[in-house]
Amino acid sequence: MIFLAGARFAMGAEDFYPDEAPIREEAVGAFWIDETLVTNADFALFVEATGHVTFAEVPPDPRQYPGMPAEAARAGSCVFRDGRWQFVAGADWRHPVGPDTDLSGLDDHPVVHIVPSDADAYAAWAGKAIPTETEWEYAARGGLASTPYAWGDEFMPGGRIMARTWQGTFPLRNTAPVDEQRTAAVRSYPPNGFGLYDMIGNVWEWTSDWYATQPVGLPQCCSSAKRERSIDPQSPVAVPRRVVKGGSHLCAPNYCQRYRPAARWPQPIDTPTSHIGFRCIVRVA
């Protein structure tokens, strides 16, 4: 883990998506943060020690999802393949692309198909916690003030790829080699100024905050004490959403410019996917 002293910093952005605004001063206390995302090997040790069964491995209860046919209640997760999102029965952290896949060669890749209940259980076992959105963004900025990217002002400085993101035009064409189109092993790309890896790209990261649209102009608008559970108004089921941060290997300039510290996304807590993982912190009292 890496130690970060408490500080005040400029949080948010005003040049990209509305829910990132306004830029405002926020504060964090001192904390330790995992140098990398939690890997498959890390998560396997937790499962071996506790017997934890992830959300994606348990068939949903049709009574909790009005209109769901009983035959559709299958364990599985959302996988991006063939240019689109698909629910894949049998996809879970051990089978990242589907039941016929496994973790061969992926021990040092971030664990995916995880929801907050899984991340919280791992953190409790490890004596850690999931960061708030404010803590996460402070860590992701790596000590840089007000730059759009975790490494500076340019997405690809000098043409250098700084994080695992989509290369080409999403979702039509990915120009990266086939073995570089999904998750990357942790530490595959340069660390930020705090020595943290994959704060941007690779996989989204869960935070402990409920999602809320930013009340523009309100000081301290990101305080988790001011948040309530957010429900997607388009969803037929009232499932609350947490904030995920950092973007993933599916973010591209033409589609999802969320490979930035300020970027945020509302993710339903019952929806594991092939591009969301997490890391943990330990707060200093």
Residue frames as qw, qx, qy, qz and C-alpha x, y, z in Angstrom:
[[0.000, 0.887, 0.461, 0.000, 0.00, 0.00, 0.00],
 [0.373, 0.379, -0.010, 0.847, 1.00, 3.63, -0.54],
 [0.244, -0.606, -0.508, 0.562, 0.60, 6.26, 2.19],
 [0.146, 0.590, 0.303, 0.734, -1.14, 9.51, 1.25],
 [0.164, -0.218, -0.470, 0.839, -1.15, 12.40, 3.69],
 [0.143, 0.761, 0.603, -0.191, -4.39, 14.31, 4.15],
 [0.232, -0.107, 0.264, 0.930, -4.82, 17.33, 1.91],
 [0.419, 0.673, 0.330, -0.513, -7.18, 19.74, 0.23],
 [0.316, -0.080, 0.684, 0.653, -7.45, 19.55, -3.55],
 [0.440, 0.328, -0.142, -0.824, -9.44, 20.76, -6.53],
 [0.398, 0.144, 0.906, -0.015, -12.01, 18.07, -7.36],
 [0.510, 0.663, 0.480, -0.263, -14.14, 17.80, -10.48],
 [0.322, -0.043, 0.521, 0.789, -13.99, 19.11, -14.04],
 [0.331, 0.631, 0.307, -0.631, -16.00, 21.50, -16.18],
 [0.242, 0.531, -0.521, -0.623, -14.95, 20.59, -19.74],
 [0.103, 0.081, -0.965, -0.227, -16.41, 17.09, -20.12],
 [0.334, -0.436, -0.801, -0.239, -19.60, 15.71, -18.50],
 [0.292, -0.670, -0.073, -0.678, -22.13, 17.76, -16.48],
 [0.796, -0.565, -0.188, -0.113, -22.07, 15.56, -13.38],
 [0.745, 0.006, -0.239, 0.623, -18.36, 16.30, -12.87],
 [0.124, 0.486, -0.049, 0.864, -18.97, 20.02, -12.30],
 [0.232, 0.942, -0.195, 0.142, -18.25, 22.29, -10.60],
 [0.627, 0.261, -0.489, 0.548, -14.55, 22.29, -9.80],
 [0.491, -0.788, -0.001, -0.370, -14.50, 22.75, -6.03],
 [0.116, 0.537, -0.731, 0.405, -12.15, 22.39, -3.10],
 [0.887, -0.323, -0.236, -0.230, -12.48, 19.13, -1.17],
 [0.161, -0.668, 0.662, -0.298, -10.51, 17.61, 1.69],
 [0.902, -0.053, -0.423, -0.067, -9.37, 14.11, 2.59],
 [0.605, -0.701, 0.370, -0.077, -7.73, 12.72, 5.67],
 [0.036, 0.575, -0.807, -0.132, -4.61, 10.58, 5.61],
 [0.921, 0.045, 0.270, -0.276, -4.96, 7.03, 4.32],
 [0.299, -0.338, 0.823, 0.343, -3.10, 4.09, 2.85],
 [0.746, 0.447, 0.029, -0.492, -4.24, 2.84, -0.56],
 [0.857, 0.038, 0.476, 0.191, -3.54, -0.33, -2.50],
 [0.171, -0.514, 0.502, 0.675, -0.80, 0.23, -5.05],
 [0.154, 0.041, -0.789, -0.593, -2.75, -1.86, -7.55],
 [0.723, -0.129, -0.189, -0.652, -6.24, -3.10, -8.18],
 [0.674, -0.229, 0.657, -0.249, -7.23, -6.26, -6.31],
 [0.299, 0.390, -0.764, -0.419, -6.10, -9.09, -8.58],
 [0.849, -0.049, -0.390, -0.353, -7.57, -12.50, -9.31],
 [0.607, 0.115, -0.688, 0.381, -4.84, -14.05, -7.17],
 [0.083, -0.194, 0.484, -0.849, -5.70, -11.72, -4.27],
 [0.664, -0.112, -0.001, -0.740, -9.39, -12.48, -4.55],
 [0.791, 0.046, -0.600, -0.113, -8.77, -16.22, -4.76],
 [0.324, 0.126, -0.724, 0.596, -7.01, -16.11, -1.38],
 [0.366, -0.098, 0.308, -0.873, -10.04, -14.35, 0.10],
 [0.795, -0.003, -0.276, -0.540, -12.47, -16.89, -1.35],
 [0.667, 0.115, -0.717, 0.166, -10.32, -19.78, -0.16],
 [0.153, 0.115, -0.656, 0.730, -10.21, -18.34, 3.36],
 [0.347, 0.086, 0.378, -0.854, -13.87, -17.39, 3.66],
 [0.270, 0.321, 0.903, 0.092, -15.85, -19.45, 1.17],
 [0.252, 0.530, 0.132, -0.799, -17.37, -16.25, -0.19],
 [0.426, 0.419, 0.735, 0.322, -19.73, -16.71, -3.13],
 [0.057, -0.166, 0.141, 0.974, -19.98, -13.67, -5.37],
 [0.478, 0.433, 0.280, -0.711, -23.19, -12.04, -6.50],
 [0.493, 0.454, -0.497, -0.551, -22.64, -13.21, -10.09],
 [0.194, 0.168, -0.966, -0.024, -22.49, -16.83, -8.96],
 [0.208, 0.285, 0.798, -0.489, -25.98, -16.81, -7.43],
 [0.040, 0.462, 0.706, 0.536, -29.14, -16.98, -9.57],
 [0.169, -0.161, 0.145, -0.962, -31.35, -13.91, -9.06],
 [0.171, 0.371, 0.829, -0.383, -34.67, -14.22, -7.24],
 [0.058, 0.416, 0.611, 0.671, -37.41, -13.50, -9.81],
 [0.256, -0.778, -0.564, 0.101, -39.58, -12.08, -7.02],
 [0.334, -0.641, -0.035, 0.690, -37.15, -9.16, -6.76],
 [0.059, -0.256, 0.494, 0.829, -37.33, -8.44, -10.49],
 [0.566, 0.457, 0.467, -0.503, -40.94, -7.96, -11.63],
 [0.668, 0.638, -0.123, -0.361, -41.57, -9.50, -15.03],
 [0.054, 0.556, -0.820, -0.123, -38.54, -11.78, -14.98],
 [0.890, 0.033, -0.336, -0.307, -39.45, -15.26, -16.29],
 [0.792, -0.511, 0.330, -0.051, -38.38, -18.01, -13.90],
 [0.917, 0.198, 0.169, 0.301, -36.29, -19.63, -16.64],
 [0.396, 0.788, -0.129, 0.454, -34.28, -16.40, -17.00],
 [0.505, -0.805, 0.254, -0.178, -33.12, -16.53, -13.38],
 [0.927, 0.153, -0.147, 0.308, -29.64, -17.79, -14.12],
 [0.532, -0.701, 0.148, 0.451, -26.36, -17.00, -12.44],
 [0.661, 0.411, 0.272, 0.566, -24.09, -14.94, -14.65],
 [0.251, -0.661, -0.029, 0.706, -22.79, -11.50, -15.47],
 [0.480, 0.857, 0.088, -0.169, -22.50, -8.87, -18.20],
 [0.651, -0.236, 0.450, 0.564, -19.67, -9.42, -20.69],
 [0.358, 0.785, -0.158, -0.480, -18.62, -7.13, -23.52],
 [0.462, -0.170, 0.775, 0.397, -17.94, -9.29, -26.57],
 [0.351, 0.425, 0.707, 0.444, -18.64, -9.18, -30.30],
 [0.105, 0.297, 0.185, 0.931, -18.99, -5.41, -30.08],
 [0.473, -0.519, -0.190, -0.686, -21.81, -5.30, -27.55],
 [0.284, -0.303, 0.708, -0.571, -22.83, -6.02, -23.98],
 [0.693, -0.104, -0.616, -0.360, -24.38, -9.42, -23.36],
 [0.660, -0.455, 0.447, -0.397, -25.64, -11.20, -20.27],
 [0.571, 0.339, -0.745, -0.064, -23.65, -14.45, -20.19],
 [0.872, -0.415, 0.028, -0.260, -24.87, -17.27, -17.97],
 [0.943, -0.125, -0.042, 0.306, -21.92, -18.73, -16.10],
 [0.416, 0.600, -0.199, 0.653, -19.72, -15.64, -16.39],
 [0.585, -0.805, -0.094, 0.008, -18.18, -14.70, -13.04],
 [0.170, -0.886, 0.425, 0.077, -14.83, -13.82, -11.53],
 [0.624, -0.289, 0.700, 0.193, -13.43, -17.29, -12.23],
 [0.515, 0.370, 0.680, 0.367, -14.85, -17.30, -15.78],
 [0.082, -0.512, -0.057, 0.853, -14.32, -13.73, -17.00],
 [0.257, 0.234, -0.465, -0.814, -15.66, -14.08, -20.55],
 [0.796, -0.022, -0.244, -0.554, -18.04, -17.01, -20.01],
 [0.866, -0.341, 0.308, -0.199, -18.30, -20.53, -18.58],
 [0.936, 0.271, 0.017, 0.226, -15.79, -21.92, -21.08],
 [0.359, 0.713, -0.325, 0.507, -13.06, -19.49, -19.96],
 [0.760, -0.520, -0.283, 0.270, -10.87, -19.49, -16.88],
 [0.225, -0.958, 0.144, 0.105, -8.12, -17.52, -15.16],
 [0.859, 0.004, 0.203, 0.470, -5.17, -19.14, -16.93],
 [0.502, 0.275, 0.113, 0.812, -2.50, -16.46, -17.26],
 [0.136, -0.723, -0.230, -0.637, -4.70, -13.91, -15.47],
 [0.612, -0.462, -0.504, 0.397, -3.54, -14.19, -11.85],
 [0.336, -0.321, -0.129, 0.876, -2.12, -10.65, -11.94],
 [0.074, -0.401, -0.451, -0.794, -5.08, -9.14, -13.79],
 [0.305, -0.134, 0.381, -0.863, -7.76, -7.25, -11.84],
 [0.135, 0.315, 0.928, -0.146, -10.64, -9.33, -10.56],
 [0.296, -0.028, -0.265, -0.917, -13.89, -8.45, -12.36],
 [0.537, -0.356, -0.661, -0.385, -17.60, -9.36, -12.20],
 [0.339, -0.225, -0.648, 0.644, -17.65, -7.87, -8.71],
 [0.220, -0.769, -0.354, -0.485, -20.45, -5.86, -7.07],
 [0.126, -0.687, 0.361, -0.618, -20.19, -3.72, -3.91],
 [0.844, -0.436, 0.145, -0.278, -21.26, -6.54, -1.60],
 [0.941, 0.124, -0.106, 0.296, -18.30, -8.60, -2.89],
 [0.396, 0.593, -0.263, 0.650, -15.85, -5.70, -2.65],
 [0.426, -0.673, 0.238, -0.555, -17.06, -4.80, 0.85],
 [0.955, -0.285, 0.034, -0.068, -16.70, -8.42, 1.98],
 [0.799, 0.302, -0.186, 0.485, -13.14, -8.60, 0.66],
 [0.106, 0.680, -0.257, 0.679, -12.24, -5.28, 2.29],
 [0.672, -0.598, 0.166, -0.403, -13.63, -6.39, 5.66],
 [0.983, -0.081, -0.039, 0.158, -11.65, -9.64, 5.46],
 [0.668, 0.384, -0.148, 0.620, -8.49, -7.72, 4.62],
 [0.420, -0.602, -0.330, 0.593, -9.03, -5.15, 7.41],
 [0.200, -0.035, 0.273, 0.941, -9.49, -2.40, 4.86],
 [0.328, 0.632, 0.466, -0.525, -12.28, -0.32, 3.30],
 [0.477, 0.545, 0.500, 0.475, -13.53, 0.83, -0.09],
 [0.245, -0.138, -0.052, 0.958, -12.55, 4.47, -0.79],
 [0.273, 0.745, 0.405, -0.455, -15.06, 7.28, -1.05],
 [0.586, 0.712, 0.261, 0.284, -15.30, 9.04, -4.37],
 [0.032, -0.978, 0.187, -0.091, -13.34, 11.99, -2.94],
 [0.611, -0.558, 0.534, 0.174, -10.54, 9.78, -1.59],
 [0.783, 0.241, 0.496, 0.288, -10.37, 7.90, -4.88],
 [0.449, 0.849, 0.137, 0.243, -10.16, 11.04, -7.01],
 [0.252, -0.907, 0.336, 0.024, -7.49, 12.57, -4.78],
 [0.703, -0.323, 0.588, 0.235, -5.40, 9.41, -5.14],
 [0.719, 0.479, 0.437, 0.250, -5.96, 9.22, -8.90],
 [0.238, 0.969, -0.025, 0.066, -4.72, 12.77, -9.47],
 [0.867, 0.046, -0.101, 0.485, -1.32, 11.78, -8.16],
 [0.436, -0.535, -0.091, 0.718, -0.55, 15.25, -6.85],
 [0.211, 0.203, 0.424, 0.857, -1.33, 17.08, -10.09],
 [0.139, 0.510, 0.451, -0.719, -3.62, 20.07, -9.79],
 [0.457, 0.647, 0.183, -0.582, -6.43, 20.58, -12.30],
 [0.111, 0.357, -0.755, -0.539, -4.97, 18.59, -15.19],
 [0.781, 0.081, -0.138, -0.603, -7.56, 16.57, -17.11],
 [0.882, 0.125, -0.455, -0.018, -5.54, 13.35, -17.05],
 [0.805, -0.584, 0.009, 0.107, -3.76, 11.59, -14.21],
 [0.762, -0.100, 0.183, 0.613, -0.45, 12.17, -16.00],
 [0.221, -0.289, 0.149, 0.919, -0.95, 15.72, -17.32],
 [0.362, 0.505, 0.076, -0.780, -2.69, 17.73, -20.02],
 [0.488, 0.373, -0.581, -0.534, -2.48, 15.31, -22.98],
 [0.929, -0.055, 0.145, -0.335, -4.26, 11.97, -23.35],
 [0.944, 0.097, 0.109, 0.297, -1.33, 10.42, -25.22],
 [0.153, -0.910, 0.264, 0.280, 1.75, 12.55, -24.53],
 [0.006, -0.603, 0.712, 0.361, 4.14, 12.16, -27.42],
 [0.697, 0.189, -0.542, -0.430, 1.93, 9.36, -28.75],
 [0.155, 0.193, -0.916, 0.314, 2.56, 7.18, -25.68],
 [0.642, -0.417, -0.509, -0.394, -0.31, 5.00, -24.43],
 [0.058, -0.457, 0.573, -0.678, -0.59, 5.67, -20.70],
 [0.521, -0.048, 0.654, -0.545, -3.40, 3.30, -19.72],
 [0.157, 0.154, 0.940, 0.260, -5.37, 0.31, -20.99],
 [0.429, 0.487, 0.256, -0.716, -8.16, 1.95, -23.02],
 [0.729, 0.491, 0.476, 0.016, -9.90, 1.22, -26.32],
 [0.230, -0.430, 0.470, 0.736, -7.65, 1.82, -29.31],
 [0.062, 0.211, 0.761, 0.611, -9.59, 2.84, -32.42],
 [0.399, -0.190, -0.153, -0.884, -13.29, 3.58, -32.89],
 [0.173, 0.101, 0.889, -0.411, -15.61, 2.12, -30.27],
 [0.737, -0.287, 0.606, -0.089, -17.31, -0.33, -30.73],
 [0.794, 0.563, -0.064, -0.221, -16.58, -0.91, -34.40],
 [0.786, 0.447, -0.305, 0.299, -12.83, -1.41, -34.43],
 [0.593, -0.763, 0.236, 0.104, -10.18, -2.00, -31.81],
 [0.604, 0.707, -0.356, 0.097, -6.73, -1.57, -33.32],
 [0.359, -0.647, 0.645, -0.190, -4.88, -2.96, -30.29],
 [0.304, 0.230, -0.920, -0.096, -3.43, -6.48, -30.53],
 [0.677, -0.340, -0.535, -0.374, -6.01, -9.12, -29.60],
 [0.667, -0.285, -0.575, 0.379, -4.28, -9.90, -26.31],
 [0.217, -0.093, -0.282, 0.930, -4.45, -6.21, -25.32],
 [0.267, -0.363, -0.424, -0.786, -8.17, -5.67, -25.87],
 [0.636, -0.613, -0.440, -0.162, -9.38, -6.69, -22.42],
 [0.540, -0.837, 0.087, 0.026, -7.86, -6.32, -18.98],
 [0.499, 0.642, -0.484, 0.325, -4.14, -5.80, -18.48],
 [0.730, -0.249, -0.471, 0.428, -1.88, -7.20, -15.81],
 [0.302, -0.945, -0.089, 0.086, -1.49, -4.67, -13.02],
 [0.425, -0.683, 0.333, 0.492, 1.63, -2.53, -13.35],
 [0.676, 0.358, 0.493, 0.415, 1.53, -2.80, -17.16],
 [0.248, 0.806, 0.188, 0.503, 1.38, 0.99, -17.52],
 [0.316, 0.335, -0.391, 0.797, 3.25, 3.82, -15.76],
 [0.316, -0.575, -0.649, 0.385, 2.18, 4.69, -12.20],
 [0.015, 0.912, 0.208, 0.354, 0.85, 8.13, -11.37],
 [0.158, 0.710, -0.371, 0.578, 2.67, 10.68, -9.25],
 [0.617, -0.536, 0.385, -0.429, 1.78, 8.86, -6.05],
 [0.022, -0.366, 0.930, 0.034, 3.12, 5.55, -7.35],
 [0.619, 0.206, 0.625, -0.428, -0.36, 4.06, -7.93],
 [0.069, -0.106, 0.821, 0.557, -1.07, 1.84, -10.92],
 [0.094, -0.354, -0.839, -0.402, -4.17, 1.62, -13.11],
 [0.103, 0.453, 0.485, -0.741, -6.08, 4.44, -11.44],
 [0.474, 0.533, -0.121, -0.690, -7.09, 5.20, -15.02],
 [0.626, 0.364, -0.573, -0.384, -8.26, 2.62, -17.55],
 [0.127, 0.148, -0.973, 0.121, -8.03, -1.17, -17.29],
 [0.277, -0.515, -0.802, -0.120, -11.21, -1.54, -15.20],
 [0.312, -0.686, -0.061, -0.655, -13.60, 0.84, -13.46],
 [0.331, 0.034, -0.765, 0.552, -13.32, 0.92, -9.67],
 [0.417, -0.695, -0.562, -0.163, -16.12, 0.84, -7.13],
 [0.061, 0.351, -0.414, 0.838, -16.30, 3.58, -4.51],
 [0.129, -0.322, -0.846, 0.404, -18.38, 3.59, -1.34],
 [0.186, 0.292, 0.172, -0.922, -20.50, 6.61, -2.36],
 [0.445, 0.588, 0.670, -0.086, -24.02, 6.51, -3.72],
 [0.311, 0.250, 0.421, 0.815, -24.26, 8.26, -7.06],
 [0.082, 0.809, 0.434, -0.389, -25.83, 11.72, -7.15],
 [0.451, 0.679, 0.230, 0.532, -25.89, 14.31, -9.91],
 [0.430, -0.120, -0.256, 0.858, -23.67, 17.17, -8.83],
 [0.011, -0.903, -0.412, 0.122, -25.62, 20.21, -7.57],
 [0.549, 0.454, 0.053, 0.699, -23.66, 22.76, -9.61],
 [0.029, 0.676, -0.109, 0.728, -22.22, 25.60, -7.57],
 [0.717, -0.647, -0.054, -0.253, -22.91, 24.08, -4.14],
 [0.078, 0.671, -0.687, 0.268, -19.74, 24.00, -2.01],
 [0.270, -0.269, 0.885, -0.269, -18.73, 20.62, -0.65],
 [0.748, 0.160, -0.112, -0.634, -21.27, 19.02, -2.98],
 [0.691, 0.231, -0.677, -0.105, -19.50, 15.68, -2.99],
 [0.245, -0.346, 0.735, -0.529, -19.68, 15.05, 0.72],
 [0.323, -0.121, -0.920, -0.184, -21.04, 11.52, 1.11],
 [0.024, 0.326, 0.708, -0.625, -23.16, 12.80, 4.02],
 [0.358, 0.395, 0.017, -0.846, -25.20, 14.79, 1.50],
 [0.302, 0.170, -0.786, -0.511, -25.87, 11.78, -0.70],
 [0.737, 0.045, 0.447, -0.505, -28.91, 9.59, -0.95],
 [0.550, 0.053, 0.801, 0.232, -29.39, 6.34, -2.82],
 [0.306, 0.447, -0.321, -0.777, -29.72, 7.10, -6.51],
 [0.633, 0.278, 0.719, -0.077, -32.23, 5.17, -8.60],
 [0.123, -0.051, 0.624, 0.770, -32.10, 5.07, -12.40],
 [0.468, 0.330, 0.273, -0.773, -35.39, 6.71, -13.48],
 [0.582, 0.345, -0.509, -0.533, -35.42, 4.52, -16.62],
 [0.189, 0.154, -0.965, 0.097, -35.15, 1.26, -14.69],
 [0.649, -0.372, -0.424, -0.511, -38.28, -0.76, -13.89],
 [0.787, -0.380, -0.427, 0.234, -36.55, -2.02, -10.73],
 [0.194, -0.943, 0.131, -0.237, -35.51, 0.37, -7.94],
 [0.886, -0.104, -0.120, 0.435, -31.84, -0.63, -7.68],
 [0.209, -0.943, 0.105, 0.235, -29.53, 1.95, -6.09],
 [0.742, 0.566, -0.101, 0.345, -26.32, 2.98, -7.82],
 [0.591, -0.655, 0.102, 0.460, -22.82, 3.58, -6.52],
 [0.276, 0.895, -0.289, -0.199, -20.15, 5.72, -8.14],
 [0.884, -0.025, 0.243, 0.398, -17.48, 3.95, -10.14],
 [0.003, 0.928, -0.222, -0.299, -14.38, 5.84, -11.21],
 [0.427, -0.536, 0.610, 0.398, -11.43, 5.68, -13.57],
 [0.627, 0.539, -0.328, -0.457, -12.82, 4.33, -16.84],
 [0.826, -0.134, 0.548, 0.015, -11.86, 1.00, -18.38],
 [0.365, -0.186, 0.718, 0.563, -10.41, -0.75, -21.40],
 [0.303, 0.584, 0.716, 0.235, -13.67, 0.10, -23.21],
 [0.005, 0.879, 0.170, -0.446, -13.33, 3.88, -22.92],
 [0.571, 0.243, 0.416, 0.665, -12.45, 5.62, -26.19],
 [0.093, -0.232, 0.013, 0.968, -12.21, 9.25, -27.37],
 [0.269, -0.144, -0.532, -0.790, -15.26, 8.82, -29.62],
 [0.564, -0.405, -0.664, -0.277, -17.46, 7.23, -26.96],
 [0.678, -0.687, -0.261, 0.030, -16.49, 7.46, -23.30],
 [0.380, 0.617, -0.345, 0.596, -13.91, 10.03, -22.30],
 [0.663, -0.693, 0.027, -0.281, -14.02, 8.86, -18.70],
 [0.858, 0.021, -0.240, 0.453, -10.36, 7.85, -18.50],
 [0.129, 0.607, -0.207, 0.756, -9.82, 10.84, -16.19],
 [0.211, -0.068, -0.746, 0.629, -9.71, 11.33, -12.39],
 [0.307, 0.092, 0.247, -0.914, -12.81, 13.56, -12.37],
 [0.528, -0.016, -0.603, -0.598, -14.93, 11.18, -14.43],
 [0.351, -0.037, 0.773, -0.527, -17.69, 9.20, -12.72],
 [0.446, -0.057, -0.699, -0.556, -20.42, 6.74, -13.61],
 [0.619, -0.212, 0.409, -0.636, -23.57, 5.51, -11.80],
 [0.397, 0.168, -0.884, -0.182, -23.44, 1.72, -11.62],
 [0.787, -0.359, -0.114, -0.488, -26.36, -0.35, -10.24],
 [0.303, -0.558, 0.728, -0.260, -25.18, -2.38, -7.28],
 [0.808, 0.038, 0.559, -0.183, -26.74, -5.55, -8.70],
 [0.753, 0.654, -0.010, -0.066, -24.91, -5.40, -12.04],
 [0.593, -0.495, 0.489, 0.405, -21.48, -7.05, -12.20],
 [0.655, 0.739, -0.081, -0.137, -19.59, -6.67, -15.46],
 [0.904, 0.114, 0.041, 0.410, -16.38, -7.74, -17.17],
 [0.445, 0.523, -0.081, 0.722, -14.86, -4.27, -16.76],
 [0.358, -0.776, 0.115, -0.507, -15.42, -3.29, -13.09],
 [0.721, -0.060, -0.568, 0.391, -13.09, -4.11, -10.20],
 [0.407, -0.891, -0.061, -0.193, -11.83, -2.34, -7.06],
 [0.526, 0.280, -0.534, 0.600, -8.99, -1.48, -4.70],
 [0.571, -0.687, -0.442, 0.075, -8.96, -0.81, -0.96],
 [0.128, 0.686, -0.297, 0.652, -7.75, 1.76, 1.52],
 [0.586, -0.453, -0.555, 0.379, -6.94, 1.96, 5.23],
 [0.057, -0.878, -0.068, -0.470, -7.77, 5.29, 6.86],
 [0.474, 0.098, -0.526, 0.700, -5.42, 6.76, 9.43],
 [0.359, -0.770, -0.525, 0.042, -7.30, 7.78, 12.56]]
